[in-house]
Amino acid sequence: RELLLPHTCRLHRYTPLETRRCLRNDHLLFLGDSLTRYQFLSLAHFLHSGKWPPRFGARDNVPCRFLDAEGREACSPPEEPNICAEGDWLDQGGWPAFLQNLGGGNDGGVFDGRMESRSVRSSVNSVENMQYVSPPLPLEEEDRRELTSFYERNKETMANYDAEKYTQRSLWAGRTKLSFVFEHGWEPNDVFSPGWNFTGCAYSGHCRYGPEDYQRNFVKAENNTGFDWNHSSIVEAFDGGATGSDSTDFNSTNSKSTNITYTNINSTNFAKKKKKNVFQHQFFDANYVFYNRGLWGKLSLDKADVLFPLLREFVPPIHSKHGGFSQKNRCFYRSTTGCERSQEGDIGNWEHEIVRKAAFRSGCEYLDFHHVTEEFGDLQYAFPKPPGDDMFEYWSVFWDSVHYQPWVYEELNNLLLNILCNSSS
Protein backbone atom coordinates (compact mmCIF):
# COMPACT_ATOMS: atom_id res chain seq x y z
CA ARG A 1 0.00 0.00 0.00
CA GLU A 2 1.03 3.56 -0.58
CA LEU A 3 0.73 5.54 2.63
CA LEU A 4 0.30 9.21 1.90
CA LEU A 5 -2.01 11.87 3.19
CA PRO A 6 -3.65 14.71 1.28
CA HIS A 7 -2.79 18.24 2.32
CA THR A 8 -6.30 18.65 3.76
CA CYS A 9 -6.16 15.57 6.01
CA ARG A 10 -6.71 16.28 9.71
CA LEU A 11 -4.53 14.13 11.91
CA HIS A 12 -5.19 13.05 15.45
CA ARG A 13 -2.64 14.54 17.86
CA TYR A 14 -1.42 11.58 19.91
CA THR A 15 -0.79 12.08 23.59
CA PRO A 16 2.12 10.34 25.33
CA LEU A 17 -0.22 7.86 27.05
CA GLU A 18 -2.08 7.10 23.81
CA THR A 19 1.25 6.52 22.09
CA ARG A 20 2.53 4.14 24.74
CA ARG A 21 -0.72 2.20 24.74
CA CYS A 22 -0.70 1.98 20.96
CA LEU A 23 2.94 0.80 20.79
CA ARG A 24 2.71 -1.38 23.89
CA ASN A 25 4.75 -4.58 23.36
CA ASP A 26 6.00 -3.36 19.98
CA HIS A 27 9.58 -3.16 18.68
CA LEU A 28 10.16 -0.57 15.94
CA LEU A 29 13.43 -1.01 14.01
CA PHE A 30 14.66 2.06 12.09
CA LEU A 31 17.35 1.51 9.44
CA GLY A 32 18.98 4.17 7.32
CA ASP A 33 20.40 7.66 7.15
CA SER A 34 20.69 10.58 9.56
CA LEU A 35 17.13 11.77 8.91
CA THR A 36 15.97 8.36 10.09
CA ARG A 37 18.23 8.73 13.14
CA TYR A 38 16.56 11.95 14.20
CA GLN A 39 13.05 10.62 13.67
CA PHE A 40 14.02 7.66 15.88
CA LEU A 41 15.46 9.96 18.58
CA SER A 42 12.44 12.27 18.45
CA LEU A 43 10.02 9.39 19.02
CA ALA A 44 12.19 7.93 21.79
CA HIS A 45 12.24 11.33 23.53
CA PHE A 46 8.44 11.52 23.32
CA LEU A 47 7.98 8.04 24.76
CA HIS A 48 10.48 8.69 27.54
CA SER A 49 9.74 12.22 28.69
CA GLY A 50 6.13 12.61 27.60
CA LYS A 51 6.98 15.54 25.35
CA TRP A 52 8.71 16.13 22.06
CA PRO A 53 12.15 17.75 21.93
CA PRO A 54 12.05 21.57 21.75
CA ARG A 55 10.83 22.49 18.29
CA PHE A 56 13.96 24.47 17.37
CA GLY A 57 17.64 24.06 18.09
CA ALA A 58 19.78 26.68 19.81
CA ARG A 59 21.38 28.00 16.65
CA ASP A 60 24.79 29.69 16.95
CA ASN A 61 23.99 30.84 20.51
CA VAL A 62 21.86 33.67 19.16
CA PRO A 63 18.64 34.77 20.88
CA CYS A 64 15.68 32.56 20.02
CA ARG A 65 13.34 34.07 17.46
CA PHE A 66 10.78 31.26 17.40
CA LEU A 67 7.80 31.33 19.76
CA ASP A 68 5.07 28.82 20.58
CA ALA A 69 1.34 29.53 20.65
CA GLU A 70 1.63 30.99 24.16
CA GLY A 71 4.44 33.33 23.15
CA ARG A 72 7.19 31.35 24.89
CA GLU A 73 10.55 30.68 23.29
CA ALA A 74 10.48 27.36 21.39
CA CYS A 75 14.26 26.85 21.09
CA SER A 76 16.51 24.56 23.09
CA PRO A 77 18.31 26.38 25.91
CA PRO A 78 22.04 26.65 25.08
CA GLU A 79 22.90 24.56 28.14
CA GLU A 80 20.52 21.77 26.98
CA PRO A 81 21.48 20.88 23.39
CA ASN A 82 18.74 19.32 21.30
CA ILE A 83 19.10 15.61 20.48
CA CYS A 84 17.52 16.25 17.06
CA ALA A 85 19.93 19.06 16.10
CA GLU A 86 23.50 17.80 16.14
CA GLY A 87 24.78 21.34 15.55
CA ASP A 88 23.70 22.19 19.10
CA TRP A 89 26.49 19.92 20.36
CA LEU A 90 29.40 21.69 18.67
CA ASP A 91 30.11 23.79 21.75
CA GLN A 92 29.45 20.83 24.08
CA GLY A 93 32.14 18.52 22.73
CA GLY A 94 30.77 17.63 19.30
CA TRP A 95 29.97 14.06 18.24
CA PRO A 96 31.72 12.32 21.17
CA ALA A 97 29.69 14.29 23.73
CA PHE A 98 26.49 13.81 21.72
CA LEU A 99 26.88 10.03 21.39
CA GLN A 100 27.99 9.57 24.99
CA ASN A 101 24.96 11.45 26.29
CA LEU A 102 22.60 9.31 24.19
CA GLY A 103 24.21 6.17 25.61
CA GLY A 104 23.84 7.34 29.21
CA GLY A 105 27.05 9.32 29.80
CA ASN A 106 28.17 9.14 33.42
CA ASP A 107 24.76 9.96 34.89
CA GLY A 108 22.18 8.37 32.57
CA GLY A 109 22.05 11.17 29.99
CA VAL A 110 18.91 12.53 28.40
CA PHE A 111 17.24 9.09 28.47
CA ASP A 112 18.06 8.33 32.13
CA GLY A 113 19.96 5.18 31.20
CA ARG A 114 17.20 3.69 29.04
CA MET A 115 19.05 4.19 25.74
CA GLU A 116 21.80 1.66 25.05
CA SER A 117 24.26 3.08 22.55
CA ARG A 118 27.96 2.39 22.21
CA SER A 119 28.07 4.47 19.06
CA VAL A 120 31.32 6.09 17.99
CA ARG A 121 32.69 8.05 15.06
CA SER A 122 36.24 7.57 13.80
CA SER A 123 38.07 8.18 10.53
CA VAL A 124 37.45 4.53 9.58
CA ASN A 125 33.95 3.74 10.90
CA SER A 126 30.72 5.44 11.86
CA VAL A 127 29.29 2.96 14.35
CA GLU A 128 25.70 3.85 15.24
CA ASN A 129 23.46 1.25 16.84
CA MET A 130 21.01 2.41 19.46
CA GLN A 131 18.18 0.83 21.42
CA TYR A 132 15.65 2.54 23.67
CA VAL A 133 13.32 0.59 26.00
CA SER A 134 10.49 2.43 27.72
CA PRO A 135 9.44 1.84 31.31
CA PRO A 136 6.62 -0.75 31.43
CA LEU A 137 2.97 0.11 31.44
CA PRO A 138 0.90 -1.94 33.90
CA LEU A 139 0.24 -5.35 32.36
CA GLU A 140 -3.21 -5.58 30.86
CA GLU A 141 -5.24 -8.75 31.11
CA GLU A 142 -4.52 -9.59 27.46
CA ASP A 143 -0.76 -9.56 28.21
CA ARG A 144 -1.19 -11.85 31.21
CA ARG A 145 -3.28 -14.36 29.25
CA GLU A 146 -0.84 -14.36 26.34
CA LEU A 147 2.23 -14.93 28.54
CA THR A 148 0.52 -17.67 30.57
CA SER A 149 -0.70 -19.41 27.42
CA PHE A 150 2.72 -19.22 25.76
CA TYR A 151 4.43 -20.73 28.78
CA GLU A 152 1.90 -23.53 29.26
CA ARG A 153 2.13 -24.53 25.60
CA ASN A 154 5.91 -24.63 25.59
CA LYS A 155 7.15 -25.46 29.10
CA GLU A 156 7.79 -29.15 28.34
CA THR A 157 9.47 -28.78 24.95
CA MET A 158 10.80 -25.24 25.02
CA ALA A 159 13.90 -24.98 22.86
CA ASN A 160 16.63 -22.51 23.81
CA TYR A 161 15.43 -19.96 21.26
CA ASP A 162 11.80 -20.20 22.41
CA ALA A 163 12.82 -19.99 26.05
CA GLU A 164 14.78 -16.83 25.36
CA LYS A 165 11.86 -15.42 23.42
CA TYR A 166 9.51 -16.08 26.34
CA THR A 167 11.94 -14.54 28.84
CA GLN A 168 12.38 -11.52 26.59
CA ARG A 169 8.63 -11.23 26.08
CA SER A 170 7.81 -11.39 29.78
CA LEU A 171 10.60 -8.94 30.59
CA TRP A 172 9.32 -6.22 28.33
CA ALA A 173 5.58 -6.88 28.31
CA GLY A 174 3.93 -3.49 28.48
CA ARG A 175 7.05 -1.75 27.15
CA THR A 176 7.94 -0.21 23.80
CA LYS A 177 11.32 -0.82 22.20
CA LEU A 178 12.90 1.35 19.49
CA SER A 179 16.13 0.46 17.66
CA PHE A 180 18.27 2.26 15.08
CA VAL A 181 21.08 1.07 12.81
CA PHE A 182 22.94 3.54 10.59
CA GLU A 183 23.58 3.12 6.87
CA HIS A 184 25.59 5.71 4.95
CA GLY A 185 27.83 6.14 1.90
CA TRP A 186 26.89 7.19 -1.60
CA GLU A 187 25.14 4.54 -3.67
CA PRO A 188 26.31 2.00 -4.74
CA ASN A 189 29.12 2.15 -2.13
CA ASP A 190 26.77 1.94 0.83
CA VAL A 191 28.17 1.15 4.28
CA PHE A 192 26.13 -0.66 6.93
CA SER A 193 27.20 0.11 10.48
CA PRO A 194 29.08 -2.64 12.33
CA GLY A 195 28.19 -3.04 15.98
CA TRP A 196 28.18 -4.75 19.35
CA ASN A 197 25.50 -6.83 21.00
CA PHE A 198 23.06 -5.05 23.26
CA THR A 199 23.42 -5.95 26.94
CA GLY A 200 19.85 -5.18 28.02
CA CYS A 201 20.80 -2.29 30.32
CA ALA A 202 18.01 -0.19 28.80
CA TYR A 203 15.35 -2.34 30.50
CA SER A 204 16.49 -1.27 33.95
CA GLY A 205 17.83 2.21 33.14
CA HIS A 206 21.42 1.27 33.98
CA CYS A 207 23.06 2.21 30.65
CA ARG A 208 26.16 4.39 30.99
CA TYR A 209 28.64 5.47 28.32
CA GLY A 210 31.42 7.69 29.59
CA PRO A 211 34.58 9.05 27.94
CA GLU A 212 36.65 5.95 28.75
CA ASP A 213 34.01 3.67 27.21
CA TYR A 214 33.89 5.88 24.14
CA GLN A 215 37.68 5.84 23.77
CA ARG A 216 37.80 2.03 23.94
CA ASN A 217 35.23 1.78 21.18
CA PHE A 218 36.99 4.50 19.20
CA VAL A 219 40.15 2.36 19.09
CA LYS A 220 38.15 -0.65 17.93
CA ALA A 221 36.46 1.42 15.24
CA GLU A 222 39.79 2.83 14.04
CA ASN A 223 41.21 -0.70 13.80
CA ASN A 224 37.96 -2.08 12.34
CA THR A 225 38.05 -4.98 14.76
CA GLY A 226 36.30 -6.38 17.83
CA PHE A 227 32.73 -6.06 16.54
CA ASP A 228 30.00 -8.60 17.19
CA TRP A 229 28.72 -8.05 13.67
CA ASN A 230 30.34 -6.41 10.65
CA HIS A 231 28.52 -6.88 7.35
CA SER A 232 29.49 -5.51 3.99
CA SER A 233 25.92 -4.35 3.33
CA ILE A 234 22.44 -4.29 4.79
CA VAL A 235 21.46 -6.99 2.31
CA GLU A 236 24.11 -9.32 3.69
CA ALA A 237 22.97 -8.62 7.26
CA PHE A 238 19.35 -9.55 6.51
CA ASP A 239 20.17 -12.41 4.16
CA GLY A 240 21.56 -14.34 7.11
CA GLY A 241 25.16 -14.37 5.95
CA ALA A 242 27.92 -13.89 8.48
CA THR A 243 31.26 -12.17 8.22
CA GLY A 244 34.06 -11.43 10.62
CA SER A 245 33.01 -12.11 14.20
CA ASP A 246 29.37 -12.44 13.14
CA SER A 247 29.69 -16.14 12.38
CA THR A 248 26.93 -17.64 14.52
CA ASP A 249 24.11 -19.31 12.63
CA PHE A 250 21.36 -19.92 15.19
CA ASN A 251 19.47 -22.50 13.14
CA SER A 252 22.09 -24.58 11.34
CA THR A 253 25.83 -25.03 11.16
CA ASN A 254 28.03 -21.95 11.25
CA SER A 255 28.62 -20.38 7.87
CA LYS A 256 30.22 -17.36 6.30
CA SER A 257 29.03 -15.46 3.26
CA THR A 258 31.48 -14.07 0.77
CA ASN A 259 31.19 -11.83 -2.26
CA ILE A 260 27.48 -11.20 -1.84
CA THR A 261 26.07 -8.79 -4.40
CA TYR A 262 22.54 -7.57 -4.95
CA THR A 263 22.12 -9.68 -8.08
CA ASN A 264 23.56 -13.05 -7.02
CA ILE A 265 21.37 -13.69 -3.97
CA ASN A 266 18.49 -16.01 -4.78
CA SER A 267 15.76 -13.82 -3.38
CA THR A 268 13.10 -16.48 -4.09
CA ASN A 269 14.87 -19.00 -1.84
CA PHE A 270 15.68 -16.93 1.25
CA ALA A 271 12.74 -18.30 3.22
CA LYS A 272 14.22 -21.81 3.01
CA LYS A 273 17.55 -20.75 4.51
CA LYS A 274 16.18 -20.02 7.98
CA LYS A 275 19.48 -18.55 9.08
CA LYS A 276 19.95 -16.21 11.99
CA ASN A 277 23.21 -14.40 12.42
CA VAL A 278 24.27 -12.31 15.40
CA PHE A 279 22.92 -9.10 13.86
CA GLN A 280 19.44 -10.54 13.27
CA HIS A 281 19.41 -12.11 16.72
CA GLN A 282 19.66 -8.64 18.28
CA PHE A 283 16.38 -7.62 16.64
CA PHE A 284 14.50 -10.92 16.39
CA ASP A 285 11.48 -9.49 18.22
CA ALA A 286 11.06 -6.46 15.91
CA ASN A 287 7.60 -6.27 14.38
CA TYR A 288 7.93 -2.98 12.46
CA VAL A 289 10.85 -2.18 10.15
CA PHE A 290 11.43 1.24 8.52
CA TYR A 291 14.17 1.75 5.92
CA ASN A 292 15.45 4.83 4.09
CA ARG A 293 18.72 5.97 2.58
CA GLY A 294 17.68 8.60 0.05
CA LEU A 295 20.08 11.29 1.27
CA TRP A 296 22.89 9.08 -0.04
CA GLY A 297 21.54 8.74 -3.56
CA LYS A 298 18.88 6.75 -5.36
CA LEU A 299 18.23 3.28 -4.02
CA SER A 300 19.02 0.96 -6.93
CA LEU A 301 16.31 -1.34 -8.22
CA ASP A 302 18.65 -4.36 -7.92
CA LYS A 303 19.15 -3.66 -4.22
CA ALA A 304 15.47 -2.91 -3.60
CA ASP A 305 14.31 -6.14 -5.28
CA VAL A 306 16.52 -8.20 -2.98
CA LEU A 307 16.30 -6.21 0.27
CA PHE A 308 12.55 -5.68 0.51
CA PRO A 309 11.66 -9.41 0.40
CA LEU A 310 14.26 -9.97 3.12
CA LEU A 311 12.65 -7.29 5.29
CA ARG A 312 9.21 -8.79 4.65
CA GLU A 313 10.52 -12.19 5.74
CA PHE A 314 12.04 -10.62 8.84
CA VAL A 315 8.60 -9.33 9.90
CA PRO A 316 6.31 -11.89 8.23
CA PRO A 317 2.56 -11.31 8.14
CA ILE A 318 0.64 -12.98 10.93
CA HIS A 319 -3.04 -13.86 11.17
CA SER A 320 -5.25 -11.69 13.31
CA LYS A 321 -7.44 -13.24 15.98
CA HIS A 322 -10.28 -11.30 14.31
CA GLY A 323 -9.62 -12.85 10.90
CA GLY A 324 -7.37 -11.71 8.07
CA PHE A 325 -3.90 -10.41 8.81
CA SER A 326 -2.71 -8.38 11.78
CA GLN A 327 -1.44 -4.86 11.21
CA LYS A 328 1.33 -5.40 13.77
CA ASN A 329 4.00 -6.96 11.52
CA ARG A 330 4.89 -4.51 8.76
CA CYS A 331 7.85 -3.30 6.73
CA PHE A 332 8.08 0.16 5.18
CA TYR A 333 10.24 2.11 2.81
CA ARG A 334 10.29 5.63 4.21
CA SER A 335 10.58 7.97 1.24
CA THR A 336 13.20 10.73 1.39
CA THR A 337 12.00 14.03 2.75
CA GLY A 338 12.16 17.19 0.65
CA CYS A 339 15.37 19.22 0.70
CA GLU A 340 17.85 20.77 -1.69
CA ARG A 341 19.78 17.52 -2.17
CA SER A 342 16.74 15.34 -2.82
CA GLN A 343 15.34 17.94 -5.20
CA GLU A 344 18.55 18.24 -7.21
CA GLY A 345 18.89 14.45 -7.44
CA ASP A 346 15.21 13.98 -8.37
CA ILE A 347 15.16 11.37 -5.63
CA GLY A 348 11.49 11.82 -4.76
CA ASN A 349 10.27 10.96 -8.26
CA TRP A 350 12.66 7.99 -8.52
CA GLU A 351 11.44 6.56 -5.23
CA HIS A 352 7.78 7.07 -6.09
CA GLU A 353 8.06 5.53 -9.56
CA ILE A 354 10.62 2.77 -8.97
CA VAL A 355 11.22 2.06 -5.27
CA ARG A 356 7.53 2.20 -4.36
CA LYS A 357 6.67 -0.57 -6.81
CA ALA A 358 9.54 -2.74 -5.55
CA ALA A 359 8.22 -2.33 -1.99
CA PHE A 360 4.73 -3.36 -3.09
CA ARG A 361 6.01 -6.43 -4.93
CA SER A 362 7.58 -7.72 -1.72
CA GLY A 363 4.58 -7.05 0.52
CA CYS A 364 6.18 -4.01 2.17
CA GLU A 365 4.58 -0.57 2.23
CA TYR A 366 5.59 2.88 1.05
CA LEU A 367 5.57 5.62 3.67
CA ASP A 368 5.49 8.75 1.53
CA PHE A 369 7.10 11.45 3.65
CA HIS A 370 8.37 13.11 0.49
CA HIS A 371 4.77 13.89 -0.39
CA VAL A 372 4.24 16.02 2.72
CA THR A 373 7.68 17.73 2.75
CA GLU A 374 8.30 18.24 -0.96
CA GLU A 375 7.73 21.99 -0.85
CA PHE A 376 10.53 22.37 1.70
CA GLY A 377 12.92 21.68 -1.17
CA ASP A 378 12.02 25.08 -2.63
CA LEU A 379 13.74 26.75 0.34
CA GLN A 380 17.23 26.76 -1.13
CA TYR A 381 20.32 27.20 1.01
CA ALA A 382 21.85 30.34 -0.48
CA PHE A 383 25.53 30.86 -1.26
CA PRO A 384 27.00 33.19 -0.29
CA LYS A 385 24.96 33.37 2.90
CA PRO A 386 22.71 36.46 2.90
CA PRO A 387 22.10 38.61 5.96
CA GLY A 388 20.48 36.77 8.85
CA ASP A 389 16.93 38.06 8.43
CA ASP A 390 16.87 36.96 4.79
CA MET A 391 17.45 33.37 5.93
CA PHE A 392 14.73 33.40 8.59
CA GLU A 393 12.25 31.30 6.61
CA TYR A 394 14.96 28.79 5.73
CA TRP A 395 16.15 28.42 9.34
CA SER A 396 12.56 27.95 10.48
CA VAL A 397 12.58 24.60 8.65
CA PHE A 398 16.24 23.53 8.30
CA TRP A 399 19.37 23.82 10.39
CA ASP A 400 21.64 22.84 7.50
CA SER A 401 21.15 21.95 3.84
CA VAL A 402 19.50 18.56 4.50
CA HIS A 403 18.56 18.26 8.20
CA TYR A 404 15.39 19.71 9.65
CA GLN A 405 14.56 21.62 12.74
CA PRO A 406 13.23 19.21 15.40
CA TRP A 407 9.60 20.21 14.86
CA VAL A 408 9.59 18.50 11.44
CA TYR A 409 10.53 15.13 12.96
CA GLU A 410 7.78 15.67 15.54
CA GLU A 411 5.19 16.16 12.80
CA LEU A 412 6.45 13.18 10.78
CA ASN A 413 6.26 11.00 13.88
CA ASN A 414 2.71 12.12 14.60
CA LEU A 415 1.85 11.20 11.02
CA LEU A 416 3.47 7.81 11.59
CA LEU A 417 1.45 7.28 14.77
CA ASN A 418 -1.74 8.00 12.85
CA ILE A 419 -0.79 5.30 10.36
CA LEU A 420 0.21 2.70 12.96
CA CYS A 421 -2.31 3.41 15.69
CA ASN A 422 -5.37 3.89 13.49
CA SER A 423 -4.89 0.42 11.98
CA SER A 424 -7.01 -2.42 13.24
CA SER A 425 -5.07 -5.22 14.94
PEDA-V959049 format. One record per residue. SS is DSSP state (@ for helix, = for strand, . for the rest). Layout:
ss:SS
ss:SS
This chain:
ss:.
ss:=
ss:=
ss:.
ss:.
ss:.
ss:.
ss:.
ss:.
ss:.
ss:.
ss:.
ss:.
ss:.
ss:.
ss:@
ss:@
ss:@
ss:@
ss:@
ss:@
ss:@
ss:.
ss:.
ss:.
ss:.
ss:=
ss:=
ss:=
ss:=
ss:=
ss:=
ss:.
ss:@
ss:@
ss:@
ss:@
ss:@
ss:@
ss:@
ss:@
ss:@
ss:@
ss:@
ss:@
ss:@
ss:@
ss:@
ss:@
ss:.
ss:.
ss:.
ss:.
ss:.
ss:.
ss:=
ss:.
ss:.
ss:@
ss:@
ss:@
ss:.
ss:.
ss:.
ss:.
ss:.
ss:=
ss:.
ss:.
ss:.
ss:.
ss:.
ss:=
ss:.
ss:=
ss:.
ss:.
ss:.
ss:.
ss:.
ss:.
ss:.
ss:.
ss:.
ss:.
ss:@
ss:@
ss:@
ss:@
ss:@
ss:@
ss:@
ss:.
ss:@
ss:@
ss:@
ss:@
ss:@
ss:@
ss:@
ss:@
ss:@
ss:.
ss:.
ss:.
ss:.
ss:.
ss:.
ss:@
ss:@
ss:@
ss:.
ss:.
ss:.
ss:=
ss:=
ss:=
ss:.
ss:.
ss:=
ss:=
ss:.
ss:.
ss:.
ss:.
ss:=
ss:=
ss:.
ss:=
ss:=
ss:=
ss:=
ss:=
ss:.
ss:.
ss:.
ss:.
ss:.
ss:.
ss:.
ss:@
ss:@
ss:@
ss:@
ss:@
ss:@
ss:@
ss:@
ss:@
ss:@
ss:@
ss:@
ss:@
ss:@
ss:.
ss:.
ss:.
ss:.
ss:.
ss:@
ss:@
ss:@
ss:@
ss:@
ss:@
ss:@
ss:@
ss:@
ss:@
ss:@
ss:@
ss:@
ss:.
ss:.
ss:.
ss:.
ss:=
ss:=
ss:=
ss:=
ss:=
ss:=
ss:=
ss:=
ss:.
ss:.
ss:.
ss:.
ss:.
ss:.
ss:=
ss:=
ss:.
ss:.
ss:=
ss:.
ss:.
ss:.
ss:.
ss:.
ss:@
ss:@
ss:@
ss:@
ss:.
ss:.
ss:.
ss:.
ss:.
ss:.
ss:@
ss:@
ss:@
ss:@
ss:@
ss:@
ss:@
ss:@
ss:@
ss:@
ss:@
ss:@
ss:@
ss:.
ss:.
ss:.
ss:.
ss:.
ss:=
ss:.
ss:.
ss:.
ss:.
ss:@
ss:@
ss:@
ss:@
ss:@
ss:@
ss:.
ss:.
ss:.
ss:.
ss:.
ss:.
ss:.
ss:.
ss:.
ss:.
ss:.
ss:.
ss:.
ss:.
ss:.
ss:.
ss:.
ss:.
ss:.
ss:.
ss:.
ss:.
ss:.
ss:.
ss:.
ss:.
ss:.
ss:.
ss:.
ss:.
ss:@
ss:@
ss:@
ss:@
ss:.
ss:.
ss:.
ss:.
ss:@
ss:@
ss:@
ss:@
ss:@
ss:.
ss:.
ss:.
ss:.
ss:.
ss:=
ss:=
ss:=
ss:=
ss:=
ss:.
ss:@
ss:@
ss:@
ss:.
ss:.
ss:.
ss:.
ss:@
ss:@
ss:@
ss:@
ss:@
ss:@
ss:@
ss:@
ss:@
ss:@
ss:@
ss:@
ss:@
ss:@
ss:.
ss:.
ss:.
ss:.
ss:=
ss:.
ss:.
ss:.
ss:.
ss:.
ss:=
ss:.
ss:.
ss:.
ss:.
ss:=
ss:=
ss:=
ss:=
ss:=
ss:.
ss:.
ss:.
ss:.
ss:.
ss:@
ss:@
ss:@
ss:@
ss:@
ss:.
ss:.
ss:@
ss:@
ss:@
ss:@
ss:@
ss:@
ss:@
ss:@
ss:@
ss:@
ss:@
ss:@
ss:@
ss:@
ss:@
ss:@
ss:.
ss:.
ss:=
ss:=
ss:=
ss:.
ss:@
ss:@
ss:@
ss:@
ss:@
ss:@
ss:@
ss:@
ss:@
ss:@
ss:.
ss:.
ss:.
ss:.
ss:.
ss:.
ss:.
ss:.
ss:.
ss:@
ss:@
ss:@
ss:@
ss:@
ss:@
ss:@
ss:@
ss:.
ss:.
ss:=
ss:.
ss:.
ss:.
ss:.
ss:.
ss:=
ss:.
ss:@
ss:@
ss:@
ss:@
ss:@
ss:@
ss:@
ss:@
ss:@
ss:@
ss:@
ss:@
ss:@
ss:@
ss:@
ss:@
ss:.
ss:.
ss:.
ss:.
